[in-house]
């Protein structure tokens, strides 16, 4: 769609495509694309053009308002952040698991604390019986990616912990709503999705996941953070393989 606001503002300010291009030090074709293809200039040029035409940037390019609303919505998705994973209260984990009524998605390498401290096996069993779709991605214990992370974090037991968590959860694999896979992706974040809530445990080189920050996100219409991490989960899920029994 042509940008009629920009065209009209140029006419009102007695600018041609050529004269505006000269003032902004861009090509005439660039200005023409702004008009005919509704291209949006980069921020510096937008500001110079708006000043030259004596108009607000958001008047000339109203899509900027949508971006602003999206940014505000995304910030609203961040409920809380904890400096390390152990600082996330167990009550938060249990509350999010309890309120899940449609989806539980987990992407980890080992995630041993789930089964060791949060009774996750029984949570999976109960939620599956209640009709919740559960997808769990665990690190493939003998994969180069898990072995590399084990070395980088100074955690030699990581491959064994991946296998141990799988053994804990193996008894749930026959439940109709449960799908457990292993993956060989490089893990940048551990993701724990409970319906429209999500905990994201970031990873940093040389640091245990347990010593890294955790974000609590709540899905908000127009926000981009929740969907960003969910898309990452989906990409990893596509690479997953059914573990050998």
C-alpha positions in Angstrom: 0.0 0.0 0.0 1.3 3.5 -0.8 2.1 5.8 2.0 -0.4 8.5 1.3 0.4 10.3 4.6 4.1 10.7 3.5 3.1 11.8 0.0 0.6 14.4 1.4 3.1 15.7 4.0 5.7 16.2 1.2 3.2 18.1 -0.9 2.2 20.3 2.0 5.9 21.1 2.7 6.6 21.7 -1.0 9.0 18.7 -1.3 9.5 16.6 -4.3 10.9 13.1 -4.1 14.2 14.6 -5.5 14.4 17.6 -3.1 13.6 15.5 -0.1 16.2 12.9 -1.1 18.8 15.7 -1.5 18.0 17.1 2.0 18.2 13.7 3.6 21.3 12.6 1.5 19.6 9.5 0.1 18.7 8.5 -3.4 15.5 9.5 -5.1 14.6 5.9 -5.5 14.9 5.4 -1.7 12.3 8.1 -1.1 10.1 6.7 -3.9 10.2 3.3 -2.1 9.1 5.0 1.1 6.1 6.3 -0.7 5.1 3.6 -3.2 6.1 0.5 -1.1 5.4 2.0 2.3 9.0 1.2 3.3 10.0 2.4 6.8 13.4 4.2 7.0 15.8 3.4 9.8 15.4 5.5 13.0 17.9 8.2 12.1 16.4 8.9 8.7 12.9 8.7 10.1 13.7 11.5 12.5 15.3 13.7 9.9 12.4 13.2 7.5 9.8 13.9 10.2 11.7 17.2 11.1 11.9 18.2 7.5 8.2 17.6 6.9 7.2 19.0 10.3 5.3 15.9 11.2 5.5 13.3 13.9 7.2 10.0 13.0 4.2 8.0 14.1 1.9 10.1 11.8 4.1 9.3 8.8 4.7 5.7 9.7 1.7 4.6 11.9 3.1 1.0 12.1 5.5 2.4 14.7 2.6 2.7 17.1 2.0 -1.0 16.7 5.6 -1.7 17.5 5.4 0.5 20.6 2.3 -1.4 21.8 4.0 -4.7 21.2 7.0 -3.6 23.2 4.8 -2.5 26.1 2.9 -5.8 25.9 6.2 -7.8 25.9 7.4 -5.9 29.0 4.1 -6.8 30.6 4.7 -10.4 30.0 7.7 -10.4 32.5 6.2 -11.2 35.9 9.4 -11.7 37.8 13.0 -12.6 37.5 15.2 -14.5 40.0 19.0 -14.4 40.0 19.3 -18.2 40.3 17.1 -21.2 39.8 17.1 -22.3 43.5 15.7 -18.9 44.4 12.5 -19.7 42.6 10.2 -20.8 45.4 8.9 -24.4 45.2 5.5 -22.9 45.7 5.8 -21.1 42.4 6.7 -24.3 40.5 3.9 -26.2 42.2 1.3 -23.5 41.5 2.2 -23.3 37.9 2.0 -27.1 37.5 -1.3 -27.2 39.3 -2.9 -24.4 37.2 -1.9 -26.0 33.9 -5.0 -27.2 32.1 -3.9 -27.6 28.5 -0.2 -27.8 28.0 3.0 -28.6 29.8 6.2 -28.4 27.8 9.7 -28.9 29.2 13.0 -28.5 27.4 16.1 -29.4 29.5 19.2 -31.5 29.4 18.6 -33.2 32.7 16.2 -31.3 34.8 16.8 -33.6 37.7 15.4 -31.2 40.3 12.0 -31.7 38.8 11.8 -35.4 39.6 13.9 -35.2 42.7 12.4 -32.2 44.5 9.0 -31.4 42.8 7.4 -34.9 42.4 7.3 -34.3 38.7 6.5 -37.9 37.8 3.3 -37.9 39.8 2.5 -34.4 38.4 2.9 -35.8 34.8 0.7 -38.8 35.6 -2.1 -36.7 37.2 -2.1 -34.0 34.6 -2.1 -36.6 31.7 -5.1 -38.2 33.3 -6.8 -34.8 33.4 -6.3 -34.4 29.6 -3.2 -32.1 29.7 -0.9 -32.5 26.7 2.7 -33.0 28.0 5.8 -32.8 25.9 9.2 -33.3 27.5 12.6 -33.0 25.8 15.6 -34.4 27.6 19.2 -34.2 26.5 20.5 -37.3 24.8 23.0 -38.5 27.3 25.7 -39.7 24.9 25.4 -36.8 22.5 28.3 -34.5 21.8 26.2 -31.5 22.9 25.6 -32.9 26.4 29.2 -34.0 26.8 30.4 -30.5 25.8 28.0 -28.9 28.3 29.2 -31.3 30.9 32.8 -30.2 30.3 32.0 -26.5 30.0 30.0 -26.4 33.3 32.4 -28.6 35.1 29.6 -31.1 35.8 30.9 -34.5 34.8 27.7 -36.2 36.0 25.5 -34.4 33.5 25.2 -37.3 31.0 24.3 -39.7 33.8 21.7 -37.2 35.1 20.1 -37.0 31.7 19.7 -40.7 31.7 18.5 -40.8 35.3 15.7 -38.3 34.6 14.7 -40.4 31.6 14.5 -43.5 33.8 12.3 -41.6 36.3 9.9 -40.5 33.6 9.9 -43.7 31.6 6.9 -45.1 33.5 4.8 -42.3 32.2 5.6 -42.8 28.5 2.6 -45.2 28.0 0.1 -42.5 29.1 -1.9 -41.2 26.1 -1.2 -37.5 26.6 2.6 -37.8 27.3 5.3 -37.6 24.7 8.9 -37.8 25.8 11.8 -37.3 23.4 15.5 -36.8 23.6 17.4 -34.1 21.7 20.9 -33.1 20.6 20.4 -29.4 20.3 22.7 -26.8 21.9 20.7 -25.7 24.9 20.6 -21.9 25.2 17.7 -21.8 27.7 15.8 -24.4 29.7 12.1 -23.8 29.1 9.3 -24.8 31.4 5.9 -24.0 29.9 2.7 -24.4 32.0 -0.3 -23.3 29.9 0.1 -19.5 29.4 2.9 -19.2 32.0 6.5 -20.0 31.4 9.8 -20.2 33.4 12.9 -19.6 31.3 16.3 -20.6 32.8 19.0 -18.9 30.9 22.4 -20.6 30.3 25.8 -19.0 30.4 29.2 -20.4 29.5 31.0 -21.9 32.5 28.0 -21.7 34.8 25.6 -24.3 36.0 21.9 -23.8 35.0 21.1 -23.8 38.7 23.3 -20.7 39.1 21.7 -18.8 36.2 18.7 -16.4 36.2 15.1 -17.5 35.7 12.4 -15.4 34.1 8.7 -15.9 34.9 6.6 -15.0 31.8 2.9 -14.7 31.5 1.4 -14.7 28.0 -0.1 -11.3 27.1 -1.9 -10.5 23.8 0.5 -8.6 21.5 3.5 -9.6 23.5 6.5 -11.3 21.9 8.6 -12.9 24.7 6.3 -15.8 25.5 5.9 -16.7 21.8 9.6 -16.2 21.2 10.6 -18.9 23.7 7.7 -21.2 22.7 8.9 -21.0 19.1 12.3 -22.1 20.3 10.8 -25.0 22.1 8.9 -26.0 19.0 12.1 -25.9 16.9 13.9 -28.1 19.4 10.9 -30.5 19.5 11.0 -31.1 15.8 14.6 -32.5 16.3 13.6 -34.8 19.1 13.7 -38.6 19.0 11.8 -41.2 20.8 14.3 -42.7 23.3 15.3 -46.4 23.0 13.5 -48.5 25.5 
